[in-house]
Amino acid sequence: MELADKAVGFVLSSLSLSIFVYYTFWVIILPFVDEDHFVHKYFLPQEYAILIPVAAGVALLSLLCVFIGYVMLKSKKKRA
């Protein structure tokens, strides 16, 4: 079990690091690269650099609110 936990941790850390590097390059470095450079074909348009994190945040907050509401309703039923 310990080896599986280490493997999952390594995969999640690698995924997080790769997403961080990709997003950082996309938002900070790419605006200074010429528009006709080949590297632009590997990235989405700049509008998505804000749209994707905002949508992910709204989805996360929505799921968190639904979970808290579910737990509150479930605990209310246990008392009754």
C-alpha positions in Angstrom: 0.0 0.0 0.0 2.8 2.4 0.8 4.3 2.0 -2.7 0.9 2.7 -4.3 0.6 5.9 -2.2 4.0 7.0 -3.3 3.2 6.3 -7.0 -0.1 8.2 -6.8 1.7 11.1 -5.0 4.4 11.2 -7.7 1.8 11.2 -10.5 -0.2 14.0 -8.9 2.9 16.0 -8.2 4.1 15.6 -11.8 0.7 16.5 -13.2 0.5 19.6 -11.0 4.0 20.7 -11.9 3.4 20.2 -15.6 0.1 22.2 -15.4 1.9 25.0 -13.5 4.7 25.2 -16.0 2.3 25.1 -19.0 0.1 27.8 -17.5 3.0 30.0 -16.4 4.6 29.8 -19.9 1.2 30.5 -21.5 0.3 33.5 -19.4 3.7 35.2 -18.7 6.1 34.3 -21.5 3.9 33.7 -24.5 2.6 37.4 -24.9 6.3 38.4 -25.6 6.7 35.9 -28.4 5.9 36.9 -31.9 2.4 36.0 -33.2 3.7 34.0 -36.1 6.1 31.8 -34.0 5.4 28.1 -34.2 5.0 27.8 -30.4 1.7 29.5 -30.5 0.0 26.5 -32.1 0.5 24.6 -28.8 -1.5 27.0 -26.7 -5.1 28.2 -26.6 -6.0 31.9 -27.2 -5.2 34.2 -24.3 -8.9 34.7 -23.4 -9.0 31.2 -22.1 -6.1 31.9 -19.7 -8.7 33.7 -17.5 -11.9 31.8 -18.5 -10.7 28.3 -17.6 -9.5 29.1 -14.0 -12.7 31.1 -13.4 -14.9 28.3 -14.7 -13.0 25.8 -12.6 -13.3 28.0 -9.5 -17.1 28.4 -10.0 -17.5 24.6 -10.5 -15.4 23.9 -7.4 -17.4 26.4 -5.2 -20.7 25.0 -6.6 -19.7 21.4 -5.7 -18.5 22.5 -2.3 -21.8 24.2 -1.6 -23.8 21.2 -2.8 -21.7 18.9 -0.6 -22.2 21.2 2.5 -25.9 21.4 1.9 -26.1 17.6 1.5 -24.2 17.0 4.8 -26.4 19.6 6.6 -29.6 17.9 5.3 -28.3 14.5 6.2 -27.4 15.5 9.7 -30.8 17.2 10.2 -32.5 13.9 9.3 -30.4 12.0 11.9 -31.5 14.3 14.7 -35.2 13.9 13.8 
